[in-house]
Amino acid sequence: MIKTLQRRFALSRQGAVDLIKGCIACVVQDISFMLPVGLLYYFVINTMNGNVNGSRALFYAAGALVCLALIFIVTCFQYNATYLATYVESGVRRISLAEQLRKIPLSFFGKKDLADLTN
């Protein structure tokens, strides 16, 4: 799978591994966004049935704080796994492109228009 990602998206091995980590992090983040909705659903059901007393309200307040902390932690992990890894891989790709351009003889650049080369 890593080889396929490397060929399809022109990634290094570490870039392909980071892509998989980023996908997993996005899935975990989406699941963490679903937890408060489930908590709200149970709160509304218990409120409609009249089962919300002092201990239940404390449970829902603590659940809301736990969900908030979990979302914060997972979002930080997801940001590092996607955006920072993308910037690192972009730097690796630029350096490898510069190395390939460095190996081309200077006479090649004399024959071509510089505007074409920048594109």
Buried (B, 14 or more C-beta within 10 A) or exposed (E): EBEEBBEEEEBBEEBBBBBEBBEEBBEBBEEBBEBBEEBBEEBEEBEEEEEBEEEBEEBBEEBBEEBEEBBEEBBEBBBBBBEEBBEBBEEBBEEEEEEEEEEEEEEEEEEEEEEEEEE
